[in-house]
Amino acid sequence: MYMQYVRLHYETCPELVLHLLLHEWKIRVPNLVISIVGGLANAPLQAKLQQVVKHGILRAAKTTGAWIVTNGLDIGR
């Protein structure tokens, strides 16, 4: 399985994005949306704590049927 992503212009019509997700990619409407903004450079965590946070976010997403959205920046370690 691979992760799908889309790169958008800031003026992209939200209805077009929703159509892509629901009708082209056939993704179910989420029960929850988890938005992650920023990166580890802004709030450095110990490696163990970082793993706990990642595991918790993934578990929350899996158990609730959530989508995880990010700003797409990889500015961490």
mmCIF file as gemmi writes it, N, C-alpha and C atoms, coordinates in Angstrom:
data_model
loop_
_atom_site.group_PDB
_atom_site.id
_atom_site.type_symbol
_atom_site.label_atom_id
_atom_site.label_alt_id
_atom_site.label_comp_id
_atom_site.label_asym_id
_atom_site.label_entity_id
_atom_site.label_seq_id
_atom_site.pdbx_PDB_ins_code
_atom_site.Cartn_x
_atom_site.Cartn_y
_atom_site.Cartn_z
_atom_site.occupancy
_atom_site.B_iso_or_equiv
_atom_site.pdbx_formal_charge
_atom_site.auth_seq_id
_atom_site.auth_asym_id
_atom_site.pdbx_PDB_model_num
ATOM 1 N N . MET Axp A 1 ? 0.848 -1.186 0 1 0 ? 1 A 1
ATOM 2 C CA . MET Axp A 1 ? 0 0 0 1 0 ? 1 A 1
ATOM 3 C C . MET Axp A 1 ? 0.885 1.236 0 1 0 ? 1 A 1
ATOM 4 N N . TYR Axp A 2 ? 0.494 2.236 -0.727 1 0 ? 2 A 1
ATOM 5 C CA . TYR Axp A 2 ? 1.24 3.481 -0.76 1 0 ? 2 A 1
ATOM 6 C C . TYR Axp A 2 ? 0.353 4.613 -0.262 1 0 ? 2 A 1
ATOM 7 N N . MET Axp A 3 ? 0.971 5.649 0.229 1 0 ? 3 A 1
ATOM 8 C CA . MET Axp A 3 ? 0.234 6.809 0.72 1 0 ? 3 A 1
ATOM 9 C C . MET Axp A 3 ? -0.031 7.752 -0.447 1 0 ? 3 A 1
ATOM 10 N N . GLN Axp A 4 ? -1.255 8.209 -0.546 1 0 ? 4 A 1
ATOM 11 C CA . GLN Axp A 4 ? -1.609 9.152 -1.593 1 0 ? 4 A 1
ATOM 12 C C . GLN Axp A 4 ? -1.472 10.569 -1.053 1 0 ? 4 A 1
ATOM 13 N N . TYR Axp A 5 ? -1.082 11.476 -1.914 1 0 ? 5 A 1
ATOM 14 C CA . TYR Axp A 5 ? -1.034 12.877 -1.529 1 0 ? 5 A 1
ATOM 15 C C . TYR Axp A 5 ? -1.362 13.715 -2.751 1 0 ? 5 A 1
ATOM 16 N N . VAL Axp A 6 ? -1.713 14.933 -2.485 1 0 ? 6 A 1
ATOM 17 C CA . VAL Axp A 6 ? -2 15.859 -3.573 1 0 ? 6 A 1
ATOM 18 C C . VAL Axp A 6 ? -1.389 17.209 -3.2 1 0 ? 6 A 1
ATOM 19 N N . ARG Axp A 7 ? -0.798 17.853 -4.171 1 0 ? 7 A 1
ATOM 20 C CA . ARG Axp A 7 ? -0.219 19.177 -3.969 1 0 ? 7 A 1
ATOM 21 C C . ARG Axp A 7 ? -1.184 20.177 -4.6 1 0 ? 7 A 1
ATOM 22 N N . LEU Axp A 8 ? -1.596 21.165 -3.815 1 0 ? 8 A 1
ATOM 23 C CA . LEU Axp A 8 ? -2.634 22.09 -4.25 1 0 ? 8 A 1
ATOM 24 C C . LEU Axp A 8 ? -2.162 23.534 -4.252 1 0 ? 8 A 1
ATOM 25 N N . HIS Axp A 9 ? -2.759 24.317 -5.111 1 0 ? 9 A 1
ATOM 26 C CA . HIS Axp A 9 ? -2.595 25.762 -5.085 1 0 ? 9 A 1
ATOM 27 C C . HIS Axp A 9 ? -3.48 26.292 -3.963 1 0 ? 9 A 1
ATOM 28 N N . TYR Axp A 10 ? -3.078 27.357 -3.311 1 0 ? 10 A 1
ATOM 29 C CA . TYR Axp A 10 ? -3.855 27.861 -2.172 1 0 ? 10 A 1
ATOM 30 C C . TYR Axp A 10 ? -5.251 28.343 -2.562 1 0 ? 10 A 1
ATOM 31 N N . GLU Axp A 11 ? -5.495 28.58 -3.847 1 0 ? 11 A 1
ATOM 32 C CA . GLU Axp A 11 ? -6.825 29.014 -4.288 1 0 ? 11 A 1
ATOM 33 C C . GLU Axp A 11 ? -7.665 27.859 -4.848 1 0 ? 11 A 1
ATOM 34 N N . THR Axp A 12 ? -7.207 26.625 -4.666 1 0 ? 12 A 1
ATOM 35 C CA . THR Axp A 12 ? -7.956 25.468 -5.164 1 0 ? 12 A 1
ATOM 36 C C . THR Axp A 12 ? -9.321 25.4 -4.497 1 0 ? 12 A 1
ATOM 37 N N . CYS Axp A 13 ? -10.331 25.157 -5.292 1 0 ? 13 A 1
ATOM 38 C CA . CYS Axp A 13 ? -11.704 25.065 -4.799 1 0 ? 13 A 1
ATOM 39 C C . CYS Axp A 13 ? -11.843 23.841 -3.887 1 0 ? 13 A 1
ATOM 40 N N . PRO Axp A 14 ? -12.296 24.01 -2.638 1 0 ? 14 A 1
ATOM 41 C CA . PRO Axp A 14 ? -12.445 22.88 -1.714 1 0 ? 14 A 1
ATOM 42 C C . PRO Axp A 14 ? -13.348 21.773 -2.252 1 0 ? 14 A 1
ATOM 43 N N . GLU Axp A 15 ? -14.357 22.126 -3.032 1 0 ? 15 A 1
ATOM 44 C CA . GLU Axp A 15 ? -15.25 21.118 -3.589 1 0 ? 15 A 1
ATOM 45 C C . GLU Axp A 15 ? -14.509 20.186 -4.548 1 0 ? 15 A 1
ATOM 46 N N . LEU Axp A 16 ? -13.527 20.719 -5.285 1 0 ? 16 A 1
ATOM 47 C CA . LEU Axp A 16 ? -12.735 19.881 -6.184 1 0 ? 16 A 1
ATOM 48 C C . LEU Axp A 16 ? -11.875 18.892 -5.402 1 0 ? 16 A 1
ATOM 49 N N . VAL Axp A 17 ? -11.318 19.356 -4.295 1 0 ? 17 A 1
ATOM 50 C CA . VAL Axp A 17 ? -10.504 18.479 -3.447 1 0 ? 17 A 1
ATOM 51 C C . VAL Axp A 17 ? -11.375 17.371 -2.864 1 0 ? 17 A 1
ATOM 52 N N . LEU Axp A 18 ? -12.542 17.733 -2.376 1 0 ? 18 A 1
ATOM 53 C CA . LEU Axp A 18 ? -13.455 16.745 -1.813 1 0 ? 18 A 1
ATOM 54 C C . LEU Axp A 18 ? -13.865 15.719 -2.87 1 0 ? 18 A 1
ATOM 55 N N . HIS Axp A 19 ? -14.134 16.186 -4.081 1 0 ? 19 A 1
ATOM 56 C CA . HIS Axp A 19 ? -14.478 15.27 -5.173 1 0 ? 19 A 1
ATOM 57 C C . HIS Axp A 19 ? -13.33 14.293 -5.431 1 0 ? 19 A 1
ATOM 58 N N . LEU Axp A 20 ? -12.109 14.791 -5.47 1 0 ? 20 A 1
ATOM 59 C CA . LEU Axp A 20 ? -10.946 13.927 -5.682 1 0 ? 20 A 1
ATOM 60 C C . LEU Axp A 20 ? -10.869 12.844 -4.608 1 0 ? 20 A 1
ATOM 61 N N . LEU Axp A 21 ? -10.978 13.244 -3.359 1 0 ? 21 A 1
ATOM 62 C CA . LEU Axp A 21 ? -10.841 12.3 -2.251 1 0 ? 21 A 1
ATOM 63 C C . LEU Axp A 21 ? -11.957 11.256 -2.221 1 0 ? 21 A 1
ATOM 64 N N . LEU Axp A 22 ? -13.182 11.709 -2.38 1 0 ? 22 A 1
ATOM 65 C CA . LEU Axp A 22 ? -14.324 10.806 -2.229 1 0 ? 22 A 1
ATOM 66 C C . LEU Axp A 22 ? -14.641 9.993 -3.476 1 0 ? 22 A 1
ATOM 67 N N . HIS Axp A 23 ? -14.514 10.596 -4.647 1 0 ? 23 A 1
ATOM 68 C CA . HIS Axp A 23 ? -14.973 9.938 -5.864 1 0 ? 23 A 1
ATOM 69 C C . HIS Axp A 23 ? -13.854 9.342 -6.715 1 0 ? 23 A 1
ATOM 70 N N . GLU Axp A 24 ? -12.704 9.972 -6.741 1 0 ? 24 A 1
ATOM 71 C CA . GLU Axp A 24 ? -11.589 9.437 -7.529 1 0 ? 24 A 1
ATOM 72 C C . GLU Axp A 24 ? -10.772 8.443 -6.709 1 0 ? 24 A 1
ATOM 73 N N . TRP Axp A 25 ? -10.415 8.829 -5.483 1 0 ? 25 A 1
ATOM 74 C CA . TRP Axp A 25 ? -9.614 7.953 -4.621 1 0 ? 25 A 1
ATOM 75 C C . TRP Axp A 25 ? -10.485 6.994 -3.817 1 0 ? 25 A 1
ATOM 76 N N . LYS Axp A 26 ? -11.798 7.212 -3.81 1 0 ? 26 A 1
ATOM 77 C CA . LYS Axp A 26 ? -12.753 6.34 -3.099 1 0 ? 26 A 1
ATOM 78 C C . LYS Axp A 26 ? -12.456 6.228 -1.601 1 0 ? 26 A 1
ATOM 79 N N . ILE Axp A 27 ? -12.113 7.353 -0.996 1 0 ? 27 A 1
ATOM 80 C CA . ILE Axp A 27 ? -11.846 7.387 0.442 1 0 ? 27 A 1
ATOM 81 C C . ILE Axp A 27 ? -13.148 7.704 1.165 1 0 ? 27 A 1
ATOM 82 N N . ARG Axp A 28 ? -13.4 7.026 2.26 1 0 ? 28 A 1
ATOM 83 C CA . ARG Axp A 28 ? -14.611 7.273 3.046 1 0 ? 28 A 1
ATOM 84 C C . ARG Axp A 28 ? -14.523 8.618 3.763 1 0 ? 28 A 1
ATOM 85 N N . VAL Axp A 29 ? -15.686 9.207 3.993 1 0 ? 29 A 1
ATOM 86 C CA . VAL Axp A 29 ? -15.755 10.449 4.767 1 0 ? 29 A 1
ATOM 87 C C . VAL Axp A 29 ? -15.27 10.13 6.182 1 0 ? 29 A 1
ATOM 88 N N . PRO Axp A 30 ? -14.357 10.942 6.732 1 0 ? 30 A 1
ATOM 89 C CA . PRO Axp A 30 ? -13.805 10.628 8.049 1 0 ? 30 A 1
ATOM 90 C C . PRO Axp A 30 ? -14.764 10.978 9.179 1 0 ? 30 A 1
ATOM 91 N N . ASN Axp A 31 ? -14.573 10.307 10.303 1 0 ? 31 A 1
ATOM 92 C CA . ASN Axp A 31 ? -15.287 10.661 11.528 1 0 ? 31 A 1
ATOM 93 C C . ASN Axp A 31 ? -14.569 11.788 12.258 1 0 ? 31 A 1
ATOM 94 N N . LEU Axp A 32 ? -13.299 11.962 11.925 1 0 ? 32 A 1
ATOM 95 C CA . LEU Axp A 32 ? -12.441 12.93 12.602 1 0 ? 32 A 1
ATOM 96 C C . LEU Axp A 32 ? -11.332 13.328 11.646 1 0 ? 32 A 1
ATOM 97 N N . VAL Axp A 33 ? -10.894 14.585 11.7 1 0 ? 33 A 1
ATOM 98 C CA . VAL Axp A 33 ? -9.734 15.033 10.937 1 0 ? 33 A 1
ATOM 99 C C . VAL Axp A 33 ? -8.688 15.503 11.939 1 0 ? 33 A 1
ATOM 100 N N . ILE Axp A 34 ? -7.492 14.929 11.852 1 0 ? 34 A 1
ATOM 101 C CA . ILE Axp A 34 ? -6.382 15.319 12.723 1 0 ? 34 A 1
ATOM 102 C C . ILE Axp A 34 ? -5.427 16.142 11.876 1 0 ? 34 A 1
ATOM 103 N N . SER Axp A 35 ? -5.247 17.404 12.238 1 0 ? 35 A 1
ATOM 104 C CA . SER Axp A 35 ? -4.375 18.304 11.496 1 0 ? 35 A 1
ATOM 105 C C . SER Axp A 35 ? -3.072 18.491 12.266 1 0 ? 35 A 1
ATOM 106 N N . ILE Axp A 36 ? -1.961 18.163 11.611 1 0 ? 36 A 1
ATOM 107 C CA . ILE Axp A 36 ? -0.646 18.304 12.234 1 0 ? 36 A 1
ATOM 108 C C . ILE Axp A 36 ? 0.091 19.405 11.491 1 0 ? 36 A 1
ATOM 109 N N . VAL Axp A 37 ? 0.437 20.461 12.214 1 0 ? 37 A 1
ATOM 110 C CA . VAL Axp A 37 ? 1.095 21.618 11.624 1 0 ? 37 A 1
ATOM 111 C C . VAL Axp A 37 ? 2.406 21.846 12.353 1 0 ? 37 A 1
ATOM 112 N N . GLY Axp A 38 ? 3.448 22.143 11.597 1 0 ? 38 A 1
ATOM 113 C CA . GLY Axp A 38 ? 4.757 22.373 12.214 1 0 ? 38 A 1
ATOM 114 C C . GLY Axp A 38 ? 5.606 21.126 12.114 1 0 ? 38 A 1
ATOM 115 N N . GLY Axp A 39 ? 6.651 21.108 12.905 1 0 ? 39 A 1
ATOM 116 C CA . GLY Axp A 39 ? 7.552 19.964 12.871 1 0 ? 39 A 1
ATOM 117 C C . GLY Axp A 39 ? 8.368 19.888 14.133 1 0 ? 39 A 1
ATOM 118 N N . LEU Axp A 40 ? 9.246 18.916 14.177 1 0 ? 40 A 1
ATOM 119 C CA . LEU Axp A 40 ? 10.059 18.706 15.368 1 0 ? 40 A 1
ATOM 120 C C . LEU Axp A 40 ? 11.024 19.849 15.634 1 0 ? 40 A 1
ATOM 121 N N . ALA Axp A 41 ? 11.347 20.62 14.617 1 0 ? 41 A 1
ATOM 122 C CA . ALA Axp A 41 ? 12.249 21.747 14.83 1 0 ? 41 A 1
ATOM 123 C C . ALA Axp A 41 ? 11.62 22.768 15.777 1 0 ? 41 A 1
ATOM 124 N N . ASN Axp A 42 ? 10.286 22.826 15.796 1 0 ? 42 A 1
ATOM 125 C CA . ASN Axp A 42 ? 9.582 23.779 16.659 1 0 ? 42 A 1
ATOM 126 C C . ASN Axp A 42 ? 9.428 23.276 18.083 1 0 ? 42 A 1
ATOM 127 N N . ALA Axp A 43 ? 9.397 21.975 18.273 1 0 ? 43 A 1
ATOM 128 C CA . ALA Axp A 43 ? 9.193 21.395 19.598 1 0 ? 43 A 1
ATOM 129 C C . ALA Axp A 43 ? 9.943 20.074 19.684 1 0 ? 43 A 1
ATOM 130 N N . PRO Axp A 44 ? 11.259 20.134 19.856 1 0 ? 44 A 1
ATOM 131 C CA . PRO Axp A 44 ? 12.034 18.893 19.883 1 0 ? 44 A 1
ATOM 132 C C . PRO Axp A 44 ? 11.614 17.982 21.037 1 0 ? 44 A 1
ATOM 133 N N . LEU Axp A 45 ? 11.469 16.696 20.745 1 0 ? 45 A 1
ATOM 134 C CA . LEU Axp A 45 ? 11.073 15.709 21.742 1 0 ? 45 A 1
ATOM 135 C C . LEU Axp A 45 ? 12.154 14.642 21.85 1 0 ? 45 A 1
ATOM 136 N N . GLN Axp A 46 ? 12.25 14.043 23.024 1 0 ? 46 A 1
ATOM 137 C CA . GLN Axp A 46 ? 13.14 12.9 23.174 1 0 ? 46 A 1
ATOM 138 C C . GLN Axp A 46 ? 12.626 11.79 22.271 1 0 ? 46 A 1
ATOM 139 N N . ALA Axp A 47 ? 13.53 10.946 21.798 1 0 ? 47 A 1
ATOM 140 C CA . ALA Axp A 47 ? 13.162 9.9 20.839 1 0 ? 47 A 1
ATOM 141 C C . ALA Axp A 47 ? 12.022 9.022 21.347 1 0 ? 47 A 1
ATOM 142 N N . LYS Axp A 48 ? 12.073 8.614 22.604 1 0 ? 48 A 1
ATOM 143 C CA . LYS Axp A 48 ? 11.035 7.747 23.169 1 0 ? 48 A 1
ATOM 144 C C . LYS Axp A 48 ? 9.686 8.462 23.18 1 0 ? 48 A 1
ATOM 145 N N . LEU Axp A 49 ? 9.67 9.723 23.609 1 0 ? 49 A 1
ATOM 146 C CA . LEU Axp A 49 ? 8.431 10.492 23.654 1 0 ? 49 A 1
ATOM 147 C C . LEU Axp A 49 ? 7.89 10.716 22.243 1 0 ? 49 A 1
ATOM 148 N N . GLN Axp A 50 ? 8.782 10.952 21.292 1 0 ? 50 A 1
ATOM 149 C CA . GLN Axp A 50 ? 8.37 11.136 19.901 1 0 ? 50 A 1
ATOM 150 C C . GLN Axp A 50 ? 7.655 9.881 19.394 1 0 ? 50 A 1
ATOM 151 N N . GLN Axp A 51 ? 8.189 8.707 19.696 1 0 ? 51 A 1
ATOM 152 C CA . GLN Axp A 51 ? 7.558 7.453 19.288 1 0 ? 51 A 1
ATOM 153 C C . GLN Axp A 51 ? 6.192 7.271 19.942 1 0 ? 51 A 1
ATOM 154 N N . VAL Axp A 52 ? 6.083 7.633 21.219 1 0 ? 52 A 1
ATOM 155 C CA . VAL Axp A 52 ? 4.811 7.516 21.935 1 0 ? 52 A 1
ATOM 156 C C . VAL Axp A 52 ? 3.757 8.417 21.291 1 0 ? 52 A 1
ATOM 157 N N . VAL Axp A 53 ? 4.147 9.641 20.946 1 0 ? 53 A 1
ATOM 158 C CA . VAL Axp A 53 ? 3.217 10.588 20.317 1 0 ? 53 A 1
ATOM 159 C C . VAL Axp A 53 ? 2.773 10.06 18.949 1 0 ? 53 A 1
ATOM 160 N N . LYS Axp A 54 ? 3.726 9.613 18.132 1 0 ? 54 A 1
ATOM 161 C CA . LYS Axp A 54 ? 3.385 9.07 16.812 1 0 ? 54 A 1
ATOM 162 C C . LYS Axp A 54 ? 2.432 7.885 16.935 1 0 ? 54 A 1
ATOM 163 N N . HIS Axp A 55 ? 2.752 6.97 17.838 1 0 ? 55 A 1
ATOM 164 C CA . HIS Axp A 55 ? 1.912 5.783 18.038 1 0 ? 55 A 1
ATOM 165 C C . HIS Axp A 55 ? 0.503 6.195 18.471 1 0 ? 55 A 1
ATOM 166 N N . GLY Axp A 56 ? 0.421 7.169 19.368 1 0 ? 56 A 1
ATOM 167 C CA . GLY Axp A 56 ? -0.883 7.633 19.85 1 0 ? 56 A 1
ATOM 168 C C . GLY Axp A 56 ? -1.725 8.261 18.753 1 0 ? 56 A 1
ATOM 169 N N . ILE Axp A 57 ? -1.091 9.064 17.91 1 0 ? 57 A 1
ATOM 170 C CA . ILE Axp A 57 ? -1.816 9.701 16.806 1 0 ? 57 A 1
ATOM 171 C C . ILE Axp A 57 ? -2.315 8.643 15.825 1 0 ? 57 A 1
ATOM 172 N N . LEU Axp A 58 ? -1.45 7.699 15.478 1 0 ? 58 A 1
ATOM 173 C CA . LEU Axp A 58 ? -1.857 6.643 14.545 1 0 ? 58 A 1
ATOM 174 C C . LEU Axp A 58 ? -2.963 5.771 15.125 1 0 ? 58 A 1
ATOM 175 N N . ARG Axp A 59 ? -2.865 5.456 16.395 1 0 ? 59 A 1
ATOM 176 C CA . ARG Axp A 59 ? -3.905 4.639 17.033 1 0 ? 59 A 1
ATOM 177 C C . ARG Axp A 59 ? -5.241 5.383 17.049 1 0 ? 59 A 1
ATOM 178 N N . ALA Axp A 60 ? -5.192 6.672 17.383 1 0 ? 60 A 1
ATOM 179 C CA . ALA Axp A 60 ? -6.415 7.479 17.392 1 0 ? 60 A 1
ATOM 180 C C . ALA Axp A 60 ? -7.04 7.519 15.999 1 0 ? 60 A 1
ATOM 181 N N . ALA Axp A 61 ? -6.204 7.673 14.974 1 0 ? 61 A 1
ATOM 182 C CA . ALA Axp A 61 ? -6.711 7.727 13.604 1 0 ? 61 A 1
ATOM 183 C C . ALA Axp A 61 ? -7.344 6.402 13.195 1 0 ? 61 A 1
ATOM 184 N N . LYS Axp A 62 ? -6.681 5.306 13.521 1 0 ? 62 A 1
ATOM 185 C CA . LYS Axp A 62 ? -7.197 3.986 13.136 1 0 ? 62 A 1
ATOM 186 C C . LYS Axp A 62 ? -8.504 3.655 13.849 1 0 ? 62 A 1
ATOM 187 N N . THR Axp A 63 ? -8.595 3.97 15.123 1 0 ? 63 A 1
ATOM 188 C CA . THR Axp A 63 ? -9.786 3.585 15.887 1 0 ? 63 A 1
ATOM 189 C C . THR Axp A 63 ? -10.981 4.488 15.625 1 0 ? 63 A 1
ATOM 190 N N . THR Axp A 64 ? -10.754 5.683 15.102 1 0 ? 64 A 1
ATOM 191 C CA . THR Axp A 64 ? -11.861 6.609 14.862 1 0 ? 64 A 1
ATOM 192 C C . THR Axp A 64 ? -12.207 6.771 13.387 1 0 ? 64 A 1
ATOM 193 N N . GLY Axp A 65 ? -11.409 6.202 12.496 1 0 ? 65 A 1
ATOM 194 C CA . GLY Axp A 65 ? -11.642 6.398 11.068 1 0 ? 65 A 1
ATOM 195 C C . GLY Axp A 65 ? -11.269 7.804 10.642 1 0 ? 65 A 1
ATOM 196 N N . ALA Axp A 66 ? -10.195 8.335 11.217 1 0 ? 66 A 1
ATOM 197 C CA . ALA Axp A 66 ? -9.789 9.724 10.971 1 0 ? 66 A 1
ATOM 198 C C . ALA Axp A 66 ? -8.901 9.857 9.741 1 0 ? 66 A 1
ATOM 199 N N . TRP Axp A 67 ? -8.871 11.065 9.217 1 0 ? 67 A 1
ATOM 200 C CA . TRP Axp A 67 ? -7.878 11.457 8.228 1 0 ? 67 A 1
ATOM 201 C C . TRP Axp A 67 ? -6.818 12.24 8.977 1 0 ? 67 A 1
ATOM 202 N N . ILE Axp A 68 ? -5.559 12.065 8.6 1 0 ? 68 A 1
ATOM 203 C CA . ILE Axp A 68 ? -4.47 12.875 9.14 1 0 ? 68 A 1
ATOM 204 C C . ILE Axp A 68 ? -4.011 13.784 8.012 1 0 ? 68 A 1
ATOM 205 N N . VAL Axp A 69 ? -4.05 15.088 8.25 1 0 ? 69 A 1
ATOM 206 C CA . VAL Axp A 69 ? -3.582 16.049 7.253 1 0 ? 69 A 1
ATOM 207 C C . VAL Axp A 69 ? -2.426 16.835 7.853 1 0 ? 69 A 1
ATOM 208 N N . THR Axp A 70 ? -1.457 17.191 6.998 1 0 ? 70 A 1
ATOM 209 C CA . THR Axp A 70 ? -0.288 17.943 7.456 1 0 ? 70 A 1
ATOM 210 C C . THR Axp A 70 ? -0.044 19.107 6.514 1 0 ? 70 A 1
ATOM 211 N N . ASN Axp A 71 ? 0.914 19.947 6.898 1 0 ? 71 A 1
ATOM 212 C CA . ASN Axp A 71 ? 1.303 21.037 6.012 1 0 ? 71 A 1
ATOM 213 C C . ASN Axp A 71 ? 2.32 20.558 4.982 1 0 ? 71 A 1
ATOM 214 N N . GLY Axp A 72 ? 2.719 19.291 5.074 1 0 ? 72 A 1
ATOM 215 C CA . GLY Axp A 72 ? 3.611 18.704 4.076 1 0 ? 72 A 1
ATOM 216 C C . GLY Axp A 72 ? 5.075 19.031 4.251 1 0 ? 72 A 1
ATOM 217 N N . LEU Axp A 73 ? 5.43 19.694 5.33 1 0 ? 73 A 1
ATOM 218 C CA . LEU Axp A 73 ? 6.826 20.053 5.556 1 0 ? 73 A 1
ATOM 219 C C . LEU Axp A 73 ? 7.521 18.992 6.388 1 0 ? 73 A 1
ATOM 220 N N . ASP Axp A 74 ? 8.725 18.649 6.005 1 0 ? 74 A 1
ATOM 221 C CA . ASP Axp A 74 ? 9.542 17.701 6.763 1 0 ? 74 A 1
ATOM 222 C C . ASP Axp A 74 ? 10.715 18.491 7.318 1 0 ? 74 A 1
ATOM 223 N N . ILE Axp A 75 ? 10.476 19.155 8.449 1 0 ? 75 A 1
ATOM 224 C CA . ILE Axp A 75 ? 11.519 20.008 9.013 1 0 ? 75 A 1
ATOM 225 C C . ILE Axp A 75 ? 12.012 19.485 10.348 1 0 ? 75 A 1
ATOM 226 N N . GLY Axp A 76 ? 11.745 18.221 10.606 1 0 ? 76 A 1
ATOM 227 C CA . GLY Axp A 76 ? 12.178 17.614 11.866 1 0 ? 76 A 1
ATOM 228 C C . GLY Axp A 76 ? 13.602 17.116 11.781 1 0 ? 76 A 1
ATOM 229 N N . ARG Axp A 77 ? 13.906 16.157 12.646 1 0 ? 77 A 1
ATOM 230 C CA . ARG Axp A 77 ? 15.259 15.594 12.699 1 0 ? 77 A 1
ATOM 231 C C . ARG Axp A 77 ? 15.544 14.738 11.501 1 0 ? 77 A 1
